[in-house]
Amino acid sequence: MGGKGKKKTRAPEAYRRRFYRHAVASQELHSFTVQVKETDLQIQASRELEEEARHLVIQYRHHLESYIGEHPAFLQSLTPLPADYKAPAIVKSMLDAGRQAGVGPMAAVAGAIAEFVGRDLLTLGAEEVIIENGGDIFIQRRNSCRIAIFAGASPLSGRLAVHLRAEQMPVGVCTSSGTVGHSLSLGKADSVTIVAPSTCLADAQATAIGNQIKTEADLQRVIDRCADIAGIIGVILIRCEKMAVWGDIELAALPAGLLKEPGR
């Protein structure tokens, strides 16, 4: 339940180890991981809330697992499902995101868990929270910050970051890839990064947009359509050596080797 779909593909050992986490820890925040079954979160917060975060992950996984037990299509569907006003809040959010993006609700699962846990930690007294769930991130910081973009074998991977302004947060930054990671994608983009107020929606839209990219020639056609997508702040598409950007996005250069796997 930690990915964007039921099919597991392209899971190199280095990615499973999530080596990039060594580069993102902030000395200003408490940093810890929470692992419950498939869910694997790296959490940074202004307060030590590891036990509270674990209870929240268990709670939201229970909501999802119970719903899937009664509605198997929720797990299996690659297309949108109807609204269910009796469903738990996290399920409603995923169903809504799937309908907006034109994908199945499980395309939003990683972003949904990150966002729901993150927002609850804020209500428990954390003034700043960053939750990373397999490259999908919920973030609330008092000051501006940068989120690096990992794009697999692309020469642009690890060389660029999204600069987030304080007034844009809380915000979700979600990345889907057709060449890296364990989640189902029907496309071949090295990375599709979406910035949106809803991490759940950002996750679903990253999958939907990534499905449309097969070659570098698709980047301009896809980015031209992004202005018509409601509810998102910006989009960054990377395929091999090419990149396309749309929206209220500020990019920053990063030093080479920042996301290099330790020991290599």
N, C-alpha and C positions, 0 to 999 in steps of 0.2 A: 504493500500500500504506500510505499515511499516514492513511487514513480508516477508517470503520467498515463500509464495504460497497462493492460494485462500482459503484453508481450515483452519479453526481456531480450534485448539485442545489444551488441557492441559494448560489452562491459570489460574493458581491459583492466588488468590488476591494478595499475596505477590509479585509474579512475575510482575503482572500488575503495582504494585507500584514501581517496579524497585528499591527495597530497597538497592541493592548493591551499588547504586550511592553514598551513604553517605561515602563509604570507598575509593573512588577514586579521590576525588577533590584535586587539588594541590593548595597550598597557593601561589605558584609562578605565577599562571595563573588566568585570569578572567574566572569565571565559570558561565554558564547560560544555560537554556533550551530553545529549540525552538520546539513548538508543532503546527503542521498544519495538521488538520484532523488526519489520522492514524499515521503520522510521528511524532516521539517523540525523539528528539536528546538532549543529554547532550553534551555541547561544552565547552572545555577549550582552551583558546587562550591567546597569549601574548599581545593582544590588545582587547579592548572592541568593539566587532563587532556584537552585537546581532541583530541590525536592518538589517545589511548587510546579516547575516546568514539567517534571516527570509525571506528576498527577494529571496535569492538563493533557499531555500527550496520550496517556492511558484513557482519559475521559473521551477525547475526540476520536480516538481509534475505536473505542467501544460504540460510539454513536454511528460511525461509518460501518463497522463490522455488523452491527445489529441490523442496520438498514439494508445492507447488501444481503444478509441472510433472508430477508423478506422480499427483497427486490433484486434478484440476480442480474437483471439487465443493467442496473446501475454500474456494476463492475465490468460487464462485457461490452457495452455499447460504444461504438466509435462515432456515433451520431447523436445529436441532442435528444434529450428526453423531456417530457412535459414537466411543468412545475408540480410540486407536491407540497401543499401548504401545511400538511401535518408532519412533515419531515423535520428532523433536528436542524438547527441553524446552519451548521457546516454543510449539511447535505443540500439545503436550499441554495446556499451560496454557490456550490459547485454546479448544481443544475442550472442556475441562472447564468453562470459564466459559460457553461457549455453551450447554452442556447445563443448567447450573444456572439460567441466565436464560431459556432457551427461545428462543434466537436462533441464527443462524449464527455460526461461529467468527470470521469477519472483523469482527463487531461489536466484538471485543475487541482488534483489531490495534494501535491507537494506544496504548492503555493497556499492552498487553503489551510493546511496544518500549520505552516509557518506563520500565516497571518492570524489565525485564531489564537494560537498560543502566544504570539507576540502581543496582541492587543490585550489579552488577559493579564500578561505580566505587567503591562503598563498600569492597569487598574490595581495591581497589587503593590504598586509603589515604585516600580522601576521608571526612572525618568528617561532613560535611554535603553534601547533594545535593538539588537541585530540578530535575526534568526536566519540561518542558511540551511536549506533542505535540498541537497543535491543540485545546487546552483540556482535555486529559487530563493529569493531573499525578501524578508520583511524587515524594514529599517525605520527606526525613529531615533534621530540624534538632534541635539540642540544646535549643533553647528554643521556647516557643509562638510561633505565627505565624498570619497571616491570609491566606486565599485569597479574592480577590474573585470575585463571581459576575457574569458577563456574560450578559444575557438579551435581547439584541437591542433591539427597540423598546419593550419593557416599561418603564414608569416606574420599576420597581424595579431595572433593570439598572445595575450599577456602584454601587449604593447600599448593598449588603450584602456581607458577607464571612463565610466560615466560619472561626471561631476554633479552631485546632487546638492541643491541649495536647501537651507534649513526650512524655508517656507514651503518646499515641496513635500515635506515629510509630515506624518508617516506615509511611506510609499513602498510599493513592491517593485523589485527588479528581477525579472525572470528570464532565463535563457533556455532555449531548446536547441538541440543539435541533431542533424541527421547523420553525423559522422563520429560523434563522441557520446559515450554514456550508455545507460541501460534502458532508457525510455523509448517508447514507440514513436517513430517519426516516419512519414511517408515521403519526406523530401531528402535533399542532399546538402542543406546548408551546414556550414561549419558552426555557425551560431546565429540565432535569432534572439535578440535581447529586447524585451518590452519593459517600459517603465510606465506604471499606472498607479493611481491611488489604491486600487484593489489588487493585492498580490494574487488573489484567486483568479481574477480576470486576466491579469498579466500572464499567468501561467497558461491558461487556456488559449489566449491569443498567440502566445509564442509557439504553441503546438500547431495552431491553425495556419499561421503565416509560414512556419517552417515547412509544412506539408506542400506549399506551393512552389518551393524553390528546388529545382533540379540541377541547374547550371548557373554560371555567372551571368548569363544573358537574361535570366529571370529577375535579377535584383531590381532593375529600374521599373519593370512592369509591376512588381509587387509593391515596391515602395510608393509608387504613384497612387496606389489604392489605399494607403494607410491613412490618408487625411479623412477618409470616409468612415473610419472605425471610431465609434463612440467610446468614451471612457478611458482612453489611453493618453499618456503624455508624450511618449516618443518611442521610436523604433530604430534599432541598429541591426543591419543585416550584413553578414560576412560569409563569403564563399571564395575559398582559395585566396587570391591576392586582391579581390575586389570587395568594396564596402559601399553600402548605401545607408543614408540616415534621413529620418524625418522627425519633425516635432520640436518640442521645447527641450532640446538635448544639447548639453555642453560636454564635449569630449576632452580628455586630458591625456597627454603622453605619459607612459610609464617606463622606467628603466628596464632594459633588457634583462631577462632572467628572473624577474620577480615571481613568476608562476612556474619556474622550473622545478621539476621533481627533485627533492633532496638526493644527493649522491650521484646526480647525472650532470 
